[in-house]
Each structure stands twice: as C-alpha cells, then as structure tokens.
Amino acid sequence: MSLLFTLWLFDTLLTWGKWPLGADAEPSPAVLLREEIKPEEWRGYVMTTTVEGELRGEGEQKSAPVRIRGNGKHELAERILATSGGLPNRILRSYKQASVEVHVAGERLVKTLRPQRSCILYGRLPDGTRGFCPQGPLTRDELEIVTEHLAPSMLAGLLPGKVVTVGQSWKISDAILGEVCLLDAVVESQVEGKLLSIEDGFAEFTIQGKVRGIDKGAQVTLQVDGKGRYDRQSGRIVECRWVQEDERTAGWWNPASRLRIQAHVQHQKREVPESECSRSVVLNPQMWQQPKAELLRLEVEGPKKSYRLTYGREWYILGETAEHLMMRLVDRGVPIAQLTLTHWRRAIGTRTEQIAEFRKAVAATPGWKPDKLLHEGEVEAGGQSVYRIIQEGKIGEQRIIQRFWLITTPRGDQLVMTVTLPPEHQQRFGDKDVELMKNLTFFPSP
C-alpha cells in the first residue's frame, strides 16, 4: 500500500466519521407566519398609544418648538368585510371605549367618542379619509379618534404569509406600510420583518426600517421599530408593540412636527357586539360600497350650543371662542377660503332696520376697502331667508372677495357668517357657503 493511498484512506475514514454528526444536527426551527381572513369573525383588541414630541413652525411661521404629549386608549372589536390585494379594505368596528388626551402649550384637551357613534365602517374613501359612522355624522375630533390609531386588522399584512426559519427576514410591502403608518402615499421604504424565536407555541418577530411618504401634503420620514407575538395555535398576532419616530414638514393642515409614537395592541376574546354594528343594514355591502353623502359629512355644535352645523370633510375647524367658529376650506391640499361664524346681537326692529344695521357693520369691517359689489339681497337657503352681501376689494395690498351673511335664529339671535377668499378661487369655491347654510340647524330655546 503506497503512502499516498494510506493518507487518502485515513482522511476518508475521518471524513466519514464526521458525517453522522452532521446528519444528526437539528435543522433551524421554522414556523408558518400567516393570518387567515375570516369574514364572519369578530376579533377584540385593547390598544394604548402614547405620543411625545414637538410642533415646529416653518418659514415665516418659524417659532420656538411647542412641546406636545398625549395618550389614547381604545377597546374595540373588528370584523373584516372586504379585501383587496390580500389586505382588508373595509372593516367594521365596534368601540367599547375610545378616548384621547392631549397636552399642548399648557392646555389639556380630552376627546372622546360618543356612545351613539360607537359603530364605525373603516376603509379608505375617495377623498382619502378612512372611515364613517352608519349611525350619523361624526365630529372632526371623533373622526381622528377612530381613524388615526394603529389599525389592528392591518397588522396581519406584516407577516410573510409563508414558512420562515429563526433569523430569516422578509420585505414589508409599501401597501401595508401605507396602511399601518397611516400615510396617503409611500415614496420609499426599507422595512423588513425578522423571526426572532419560536418558544412555547409562540413566535416572536420584529419589524424594523425606514419609510418616506406623504400625508396631508406633508413630507414624512419614519423610523419604525415593532415587535410582534404570533400564536401558532390560533394563527394570529396576539400582541404587538409599535414604536415610530415620526418627523414631518408642515402640511396643508398640520404644522411641522417631530414625534415619538408608541402603540401597544393586545388581542382579547370578545363576544359578537350587540349594537348598531349587528344590524343588517350596516352589514349590507351597499352601505359601505356607496355610503350616503350625509354619513360622510362631519358635524359641530357652535358656541353657546345654539346651532349645529354639518359640513364636508374638506372644511377644517381652525378654532372656537365663546362667540366665534372659524373654519378653512382645503381643496386637494390648496387652502381655498376661510369662514367665520359669529354670534352678533339680538334682532331688534323691523327686517329693514336689521339689514340697515348689518350694512353698517359690513362697511365698518377693519381694514376692508371694497370697490366692487358682486351681489346683495335675500337668499333662500335651507328653508329660511337670509341676507347676503358679496363684495370684492382689498385688505392691505391683497385683493380678496368677502361674502357676508346675516342669519336670524328662531330664538331671535343674529349670526353673521363671513367667507374670505382670493378672486382666483371664486370658481372653485362656487356656492359652498350656500351648502353650509342648508345644513345649519338651530336648537330650540332652553
């Protein structure tokens, strides 16, 4: 036997001796990470959210940052009604609790959802908003409370939908990131999920990365860091902690901000809600495929609780005082007009005398220099006769149109509605103030 053959045989025997060890080694643990959508099933959730950070002015509005902090609590059940591209696009929600508390600039604001608005149909609508109540119009605060929190049913889209091994990663799609992060559009993303461990019937995974997108006209940069717990027996995510470092420029509605958002979602067993959400009319596909226009409107009670106004979602409330309600109309991200509804004075004397006093008040508007009368006279709106003056002129060097309305309530009070807009927006504005007038109702005297 040659020396070369002896060495080869010795090496081969050593190699064979190692093979059984490799064959006996345990493969990496693996699990199927997928949630099946069951349309008839209600799923219950408890969610807490905290927000900390600052609001910042930009450009001419630049000022010292304003600290903001807040917390929210939501207890709800969800039922998926329809899907698109493998993702839920219509979800029925029944809220047991929904509240938000915000501290900003030394003020404490508490927002809650009325019990009579506890049923919500959630999903992206043609105007970009995400939900409505089949029981009646929501307030702007209520709309934000129920549509601007982490959507539990959307979390299933974070899963790969296939078998993965511990340590394996997967890409998160822009579509699901847009829904989970509540963005109008995702410009770029680098977000991955990763399976951390499998133990005691549960699989733990992380979601980490960066997202750039657009929301309400603002450029948004997000750093997301989430951790989920998947129950292998039930085949669903039973807990998720989501941390989002959120930085955005000023949009057409919100100021620039830098925020840290933390959400904790837990699955809980819940019986089928016995509420408005169980009514057949709510479950009728026509309700959520073609919602009635009045259900998409929002409502607000004016100062002194003397009137209620329902309005389109393109109107935003700027502020309220003891006498005033201030709103802004935004069309596809462009501010079109500003409106102020003011409690004026008691109606005294004849209608002719009231109109004469109204003309004097219009002429005395601070800084207003009209040079063209576009309209003056009685207008029928919402079953009542109101007096309107439309003028074009200047405030300072800016040329604008002002539309003044005199409204007399059943109580004998007078309201003045003033709409201000640039002449170039007159065509886009049309008669939206007439539409508002038709949806202005007054409460009876106490």
SULFEN-V785378 format. One record per residue. N is the residue number from 1. SS is DSSP state (H for helix, E for strand, C for the rest). PHI is phi in degrees with one decimal (none if undefined). OMEGA is omega in whole degrees, -180 to 180 (NA if undefined). Layout:
n,ss,phi,omega
N,SS,PHI,OMEGA
N,SS,PHI,OMEGA
This chain:
n,ss,phi,omega
1,C,none,-178
2,C,-73.7,179
3,H,-62.1,-179
4,H,-63.3,-180
5,H,-66.9,180
6,H,-61.7,179
7,H,-65.1,179
8,H,-63.2,-179
9,H,-65.3,-180
10,H,-63.7,180
11,H,-66.3,179
12,H,-63.7,179
13,H,-62.2,177
14,H,-64.3,-179
15,H,-64.0,178
16,H,-59.6,-179
17,H,-67.3,180
18,H,-86.1,-174
19,H,-58.4,-179
20,H,-59.7,179
21,H,-62.4,179
22,H,-65.9,-178
23,H,-68.5,-178
24,H,-84.0,-177
25,C,-65.3,-179
26,C,-72.7,176
27,C,-70.0,178
28,C,-61.9,179
29,C,-59.0,-179
30,E,-135.2,-180
31,E,-152.3,174
32,E,-84.7,179
33,E,-101.6,-178
34,C,-157.1,174
35,C,-110.6,177
36,C,-89.0,179
37,C,-82.7,179
38,C,-118.3,-172
39,C,-57.3,-177
40,C,-86.7,-171
41,C,-96.7,171
42,C,-92.5,177
43,E,-124.1,-178
44,E,-97.3,-179
45,E,-144.1,168
46,E,-120.0,-176
47,E,-137.3,173
48,E,-120.1,-178
49,E,-135.5,173
50,E,-125.8,180
51,E,-132.8,175
52,E,-139.4,178
53,E,161.0,-177
54,E,-146.5,173
55,E,-103.1,-175
56,E,-132.7,173
57,C,-82.1,179
58,C,-132.3,177
59,H,60.5,-179
60,H,-67.3,-179
61,H,-90.7,-175
62,C,-63.5,-179
63,C,-154.0,178
64,C,-62.8,179
65,C,-58.1,178
66,E,-108.9,-180
67,E,-70.6,178
68,E,-140.6,173
69,E,-146.1,-178
70,E,-162.0,176
71,E,-147.4,180
72,E,-135.9,175
73,E,-136.4,180
74,E,-132.5,172
75,E,-125.1,-171
76,E,-152.6,170
77,E,-122.6,-179
78,E,-124.3,174
79,E,-135.5,-179
80,E,-78.9,-178
81,E,-99.9,-177
82,E,-155.8,180
83,E,-128.9,176
84,E,-150.3,-179
85,C,62.8,180
86,C,82.9,-180
87,E,-115.5,175
88,E,-62.9,174
89,E,-123.6,170
90,E,-143.2,-177
91,E,-127.3,175
92,E,-94.6,-178
93,E,-119.6,173
94,E,-121.1,-177
95,E,-94.5,170
96,E,-90.0,177
97,E,-151.6,175
98,E,-155.4,-178
99,E,-148.1,179
100,E,-137.4,175
101,E,-122.8,-176
102,E,-125.5,175
103,E,-116.9,-179
104,E,-147.1,177
105,C,51.4,177
106,C,80.0,180
107,E,-108.2,177
108,E,-112.5,-180
109,E,-117.7,178
110,E,-117.8,-180
111,E,-121.7,-180
112,E,-135.1,177
113,C,-98.0,179
114,C,-65.6,178
115,H,-54.8,-179
116,H,-76.3,175
117,H,-124.6,-173
118,C,-79.0,180
119,E,-100.0,-176
120,E,-130.2,169
121,E,-98.6,-172
122,E,-106.8,177
123,C,163.0,-176
124,C,-69.7,-180
125,C,-101.3,-178
126,C,-55.2,-179
127,C,-83.8,178
128,C,93.3,177
129,C,-75.9,-166
130,C,-122.5,180
131,E,-179.8,176
132,E,-155.8,-179
133,C,-110.6,179
134,C,-70.8,180
135,C,-86.1,-178
136,C,150.3,-177
137,C,-62.6,173
138,E,-91.2,166
139,C,-83.0,177
140,H,-60.2,178
141,H,-60.6,-180
142,H,-64.5,178
143,H,-59.3,179
144,H,-67.5,-179
145,H,-60.0,-173
146,H,-98.4,-179
147,H,-121.2,-178
148,C,-117.4,170
149,C,-119.9,179
150,C,-53.2,-178
151,C,-88.3,-174
152,H,-55.1,-177
153,H,-66.6,180
154,H,-75.8,-177
155,H,-62.2,179
156,H,-58.9,179
157,H,-69.5,177
158,H,-76.4,-179
159,C,-80.4,-177
160,C,-74.6,-179
161,C,73.4,-179
162,E,-152.7,177
163,E,-77.9,177
164,E,-131.6,179
165,E,-102.2,178
166,C,-58.1,-178
167,C,93.8,-179
168,C,-79.5,-179
169,E,-113.1,175
170,E,-148.7,-178
171,E,-84.7,175
172,C,-96.0,-175
173,C,-72.9,177
174,H,-62.1,-178
175,H,-61.0,-178
176,H,-73.1,177
177,H,-65.1,178
178,H,-60.8,-179
179,H,-78.6,-179
180,H,-69.2,-179
181,C,-89.3,177
182,C,57.7,178
183,C,-108.0,174
184,C,-71.1,179
185,E,-155.9,174
186,E,-102.9,180
187,E,-87.2,-178
188,E,-157.3,178
189,E,-148.1,172
190,E,-137.8,-176
191,E,-125.8,-180
192,E,-128.8,169
193,E,-99.0,180
194,E,-147.9,178
195,E,-79.6,-178
196,E,-88.3,-173
197,E,-160.1,173
198,E,-131.0,-176
199,E,-157.1,175
200,C,53.4,176
201,C,82.2,-180
202,E,-123.2,174
203,E,-118.5,178
204,E,-107.8,-178
205,E,-141.0,177
206,E,-119.0,173
207,E,-129.9,-175
208,E,-141.3,175
209,E,151.4,-177
210,E,-120.4,179
211,E,-135.7,169
212,E,-117.2,-178
213,E,-157.6,-179
214,E,-126.6,175
215,E,-146.4,180
216,C,50.7,177
217,C,83.8,-179
218,E,-94.9,172
219,E,-83.7,-171
220,E,-121.1,173
221,E,-121.0,-176
222,E,-122.9,168
223,E,-117.1,-175
224,E,-107.0,179
225,E,-145.4,-177
226,E,-119.7,177
227,E,-139.0,-177
228,E,-121.7,179
229,E,-126.0,-175
230,E,-108.5,179
231,E,-88.3,-176
232,C,-67.6,-177
233,C,-70.2,-179
234,C,-84.4,180
235,C,70.1,-179
236,E,-149.4,173
237,E,-76.0,-178
238,E,-104.8,178
239,E,-158.1,177
240,E,-147.4,172
241,E,-111.8,-173
242,E,-125.6,177
243,E,-116.7,-176
244,E,-132.8,172
245,E,-84.8,-166
246,E,-119.6,177
247,E,-125.6,-177
248,E,-144.4,175
249,C,-77.8,175
250,C,-66.0,176
251,C,-103.6,179
252,C,-79.9,177
253,C,-133.5,-176
254,C,-94.3,176
255,C,-75.0,174
256,E,-62.8,-177
257,E,-154.3,172
258,E,-135.5,-171
259,E,-131.2,169
260,E,-116.4,-176
261,E,-113.0,178
262,E,-125.3,179
263,E,-126.8,177
264,E,-126.9,-178
265,E,-114.7,177
266,E,-127.7,176
267,E,-79.1,175
268,E,-140.1,178
269,C,-71.4,179
270,C,-148.6,179
271,C,-71.5,177
272,C,-58.4,-177
273,C,-59.8,174
274,C,-97.7,-175
275,C,-154.1,177
276,H,-57.8,-178
277,H,-67.2,-178
278,H,-93.2,-179
279,C,-71.3,-177
280,H,-62.6,-179
281,H,-65.1,178
282,H,-71.6,-178
283,H,-82.2,178
284,C,-67.3,-178
285,H,-53.2,-179
286,H,-63.6,179
287,H,-61.1,-176
288,H,-101.0,174
289,H,-83.1,179
290,C,-135.3,-178
291,C,-63.6,178
292,C,-64.7,-176
293,H,-57.8,-177
294,H,-66.3,179
295,H,-78.4,179
296,H,-87.7,178
297,C,-77.0,175
298,E,-111.0,-180
299,E,-134.3,177
300,E,-146.3,172
301,E,-94.0,-177
302,C,-73.1,176
303,H,-54.1,-179
304,H,67.3,177
305,H,53.3,-178
306,C,-95.4,-178
307,E,-149.9,173
308,E,-125.3,179
309,E,-119.5,170
310,E,-104.7,-171
311,E,-149.8,178
312,C,-70.8,-176
313,C,-71.2,176
314,C,-76.2,175
315,E,-92.8,179
316,E,-124.8,179
317,E,-81.2,179
318,E,-85.1,-178
319,E,175.7,178
320,E,-138.1,171
321,C,-127.0,179
322,C,-65.8,-177
323,C,-121.6,-168
324,E,-126.1,167
325,E,-124.5,-176
326,E,-116.5,-176
327,E,-135.9,177
328,E,-131.9,177
329,E,-97.2,179
330,E,-123.4,-179
331,E,-116.8,-179
332,C,50.1,176
333,C,86.7,-178
334,E,-105.1,175
335,E,-65.1,-175
336,E,-103.2,-174
337,E,-153.9,175
338,E,-124.5,-175
339,E,-127.3,173
340,E,-129.9,177
341,E,-110.5,-170
342,E,-120.9,168
343,E,-72.0,-174
344,E,-103.5,-177
345,E,-154.1,176
346,E,-68.0,177
347,C,-74.7,-179
348,C,-125.9,177
349,C,82.2,-179
350,C,-78.0,178
351,H,-61.6,179
352,H,-61.4,179
353,H,-67.7,179
354,H,-64.3,179
355,H,-66.2,178
356,H,-62.1,178
357,H,-64.7,179
358,H,-64.8,178
359,H,-59.6,179
360,H,-62.2,-180
361,H,-65.5,178
362,H,-63.5,-179
363,H,-64.2,-178
364,C,-93.2,179
365,C,-58.0,-175
366,C,-56.2,176
367,C,75.3,-174
368,E,-89.2,179
369,E,-125.0,-179
370,E,-75.7,175
371,E,-133.1,179
372,E,-150.3,176
373,E,-95.3,-178
374,E,-94.7,179
375,E,-167.3,170
376,E,-154.2,177
377,E,153.8,178
378,E,-72.7,179
379,E,-131.0,177
380,E,-87.3,-179
381,E,-150.5,177
382,C,63.8,178
383,C,79.1,178
384,E,-132.9,-180
385,E,-95.8,179
386,E,-126.6,-178
387,E,-105.8,-176
388,E,-131.1,173
389,E,-125.2,176
390,E,-117.5,-179
391,E,-129.3,171
392,E,-116.8,-178
393,E,-178.4,-177
394,E,-132.3,163
395,E,-120.4,-171
396,C,67.0,179
397,C,-100.4,-177
398,E,-89.6,179
399,E,-87.9,-177
400,E,-144.1,171
401,E,-113.3,175
402,E,-122.7,180
403,E,-116.4,-176
404,E,-105.6,180
405,E,-122.6,172
406,E,-110.4,-176
407,E,-122.1,177
408,E,-108.0,-177
409,C,-85.0,176
410,C,-59.0,179
411,C,-77.0,-175
412,C,93.0,175
413,E,-82.8,176
414,E,-118.7,174
415,E,-113.4,173
416,E,-118.2,176
417,E,-108.3,180
418,E,-120.4,177
419,E,-116.1,-179
420,E,-119.4,-180
421,E,-156.5,175
422,C,-70.0,180
423,H,-56.0,-178
424,H,-68.5,179
425,H,-100.5,-176
426,H,-60.3,-178
427,H,-67.4,179
428,H,-66.9,-179
429,H,-73.2,-180
430,C,60.8,178
431,C,-118.2,-179
432,H,-65.9,176
433,H,-72.0,175
434,H,-64.3,177
435,H,-61.0,177
436,H,-62.8,180
437,H,-59.4,-180
438,H,-67.4,-178
439,C,-111.3,176
440,E,-101.8,179
441,E,-120.4,-175
442,E,-113.4,177
443,C,-81.7,177
444,C,-67.0,179
445,C,-61.0,-180
446,C,-65.7,NA
